[in-house]
Every structure is written in C-alpha cells, then in structure tokens.
Amino acid sequence: MEGVTNSASTRYRLATEILLFECDHHYFGLRSEIVVEVLRSVALSVVPQSSEVLLGVANLRGKVLPVLNTRHLLGLPTVRLHPSHHFIVVDAGGLVIALHVDRAVELAQVDSEGGGNVTAIESEVADPPSNIEFITKTDVGLVPVINLRNMVTQNHFAELLSLSSSGTSTGHSMQ
C-alpha cells in the first residue's frame, strides 16, 4: 500500500547506526545521532546532595560534564568506576551528558531489510517499557536500543541543566 507506513518500521529506517555498549554483561544500544564521542572513564568530582542517577561531574575541555549512573537507570547493580570503563558522551536534546558504561563495543549498521550486520525487529511485547525504543538482532543477541529521553526523567534533566549552566569547572579534566 503506497503512502502507508508502519511507524515502527519508519523509526528503524531513520536510525542507520547504533552504538552497542555493555553494562553488567548485558548489551544495549544508542542511536548514533545522539553520540558525540566515547571516552575512557576518569575520576569524577562528587556533587553533594545529588540524586543517585548522577555519579558526578568531569571537566571536558573546560566544560562541566555530568556523568550518569547508567546501571541505575537500567535497573542493574551499581559498580565503582574502573579505568577500563567508558563514558559515552551524548547530546540529550541540547544538554551534553555522559553515560558511564562498562564498555562501548562497536558501531553497528541497522537494516530493517536484514542486509546489514544488525536487523531491527518488531517487539512482540504489547506495551514495551518506554525507555526501550526498539530491539535489534545482533551478533551478540537481541539488543534493546535505549530511548534516552524517556530513560532520564524531567527531574533528572532539571538537575543536570542546573549543573551545566553553573559553568563550574572541576579538577578532573578530559582532553
């Protein structure tokens, strides 16, 4: 039927690449359009009286970079920062933040027709969690692609925005 599209299928075609990452031996994905860069983790400055979602802040080229506890957001056990961990720096609607993950794995092509190394599939769950945008089949198995806007609540965004707008520099710098 020409002119009629399945909104889920359209969503998949818009995301041509996803960044696969790992937390607690589970794989997840993020749309590549929101990924700014991937960095090795560094020590963070703790923000007093912050929510459990905020691990701390780092200095990224003179700017405050809030770092989120991705494991907490995903309902996984929290771990201490380790030098082998990564920060995935993302643009969350004009707010640059970092997600602490065990490791960034690879950038993978999403192909709803099955021709790439990752195939987007329809979720058979009638009402999938709002923080999951879609699920893809990859070499590592089925991978949920995270909807960052739905995963981070408005309260979290308000907290992060106040940190970013303060412009306070931290002692831990990432070049």
VENPE-V650099 format. One line per field, one symbol per residue. phi: phi as a letter, one per 40 degrees, with the letter a starting at -180 (. if undefined). A space follows every 10 residues. Layout:
# VENPE-V650099
phi = ???
This chain:
# VENPE-V650099
phi = .cgbbccccc dcccccbbcc bbbfgbbbbb dcccccabbc cbcbccbdfc cccccibbcb fgbcbcbccc dcccgbccbc cbdccbbccb ccggbcbbbc bcaccacbcb bccgcccbbc bcccccbcdc cbcabbcbcc hcbccccccc cccdcccccc ccccccgccb ccbbb
